Amino acid sequence: MNDFKFLEHDILHSIKQLHSRSVKIINNENRKGNK
């Protein structure tokens, strides 16, 4: 049970990292489009 909790936390952390990375990429693309 504890292993699953740890795995779940790990997955959530990875998703958050991926999300913030894609947000940065999207923001950069928007900046290019605005110029």
N, C-alpha and C positions, 0 to 999 in steps of 0.2 A: 504493500500500500504506500509506504513512504517513497519507494522508488518511483512509483507513478506520479506522486506529487512533485517530486524533483524534476521528472521528465516534463511534466506539464509546465512547470515554471520555466524550464529551459526553452521549451517551444514558444511560450509567450514572449520571452526575452528576445528570441530570434525574430519573431514576427514584428516586434516593436522596432528592432534595428532595421529590418528590411523596409518597414513602413517609413521611418524617418529618412532612410536613404533615397527611397523613391520620391518622397516629398521634395527633397533637395534637388533631385534631377528634374522634377516637374517645374520647380521654381526657376531653375536655370533656363529651361526651355522657354518659359514664359518671359523671362527677362530678354532672351534673344529675340523673341517675337515682338516685344515692345519697341525695340530699337529700330 
